[in-house]
Amino acid sequence: MLQSPAQANPPGFPLNYGVFQNYYYKHEPYAGNTNMSTIGTLGTAFYFLGAPIATYLVRRYAQWQRQTIWIGFTIAIVGLGAAGWAKDFGSLVATQGVTFGMGILIMWYPIFNMMNEWFIERRGFALAVICASTGFTGLFYPFALEVLLNKYGPETTLRISAVGLLSLCGPCLPLFKNRCPIPRKEAPEVDYSFLKLPLFYFFALAGLLQGLGFYFPTIYLPSYATSLGLSSTMGALLLVIYSLAQVVGQMAFGHVSDMRIKRLWQDQRVPVEILVFLSPCVSGVAILVLWGPAHSLGMLIAFAIVYGISAGGFAVLWARMASTLSPSPALALTTFSYFACMKGIGNIVTGPISSALISLSPDVDHDVYANGRFKGIVAYSGACMLASAAVMVVWWVSKRVKGCMARKDGSGTADECLA
């Protein structure tokens, strides 16, 4: 699976859409169009929103996994290249948004299923490596896109990007292989018993709320920087810093999620519920305390670092959240897909919500919180993150109360009360 980081480059591309949006917003024929964020949202939402369907097909037709990776990669490259000939907003949505996103959806889940086969004990860290590789691309994508956009415009930049991804990632495709023997017949129907577990719904709700607020900072950081009078290059720099911090956060959260600790005289993993709480909690505080009052490059850099580490680590927890609900690799893949779908639901509404919020205060006012224009964005995304953290607090309290009640009734133990 050493080839996974290289292959993760296409999913990393739409995460740097903020550079495109900043350019589109300031240049004709899209100047002032507040709906441009929809393109970036669709580019990332599809491979989250379509996860349940994609994983079902991966499990049902496992013998076609390697071919599916090729098909998805081809669709993604064609979509990105075709965007280079788009002349209006609708065409960009269809190519850079929908087609590219669909391609990533089709290619990504066979890769994740292969990862599940190769890694058991270190599954959280393995997913962290793959996710971190998408963040690693953010170390050079923003600067490269900024230079290309200013020199050649969006059409040529998109074509160059398509050729670049084809050249860098295409040679890696033959390296993907399954660890387990591929069944010749269709796999049996998936077990959906995890839907009976209350913890699944707490995880899902926390993921949904986190997804509702996650993308706003990465989309609007470059625009926020230019509203302060900073150059567009500084906006790209912020995305680079965020991407580097995201890599650190993903590797750290993935490693910690696999760690075993001594707790109540038992050797067990770090409770993933704690990490699911910490990630959005720190992210929400960073948004409201660091981004909102930011009036200098230094504060924006501090925010990019803290937010990148905390928010970036949430998605890598999905693998351990899934294995907490069921140790079965097949069932873990299915539960993982539902967590991804929750984030996709939040992601798909980011575009319309952001357009509505930004239109409430279209003018920049440096004397107002979040420069006036971005106060709705900051307040909304921060509230979503804190609400996500609150979901896990409710879970912990309900679990503790239930355990203590069971102890009083004589049907539980002291450990259940302390858990």
Beta strands, then each sheet from edge to edge (+ up, - down):
strand 1: 260-263
strand 2: 266-269
sheet 1: 1+ 2-
end
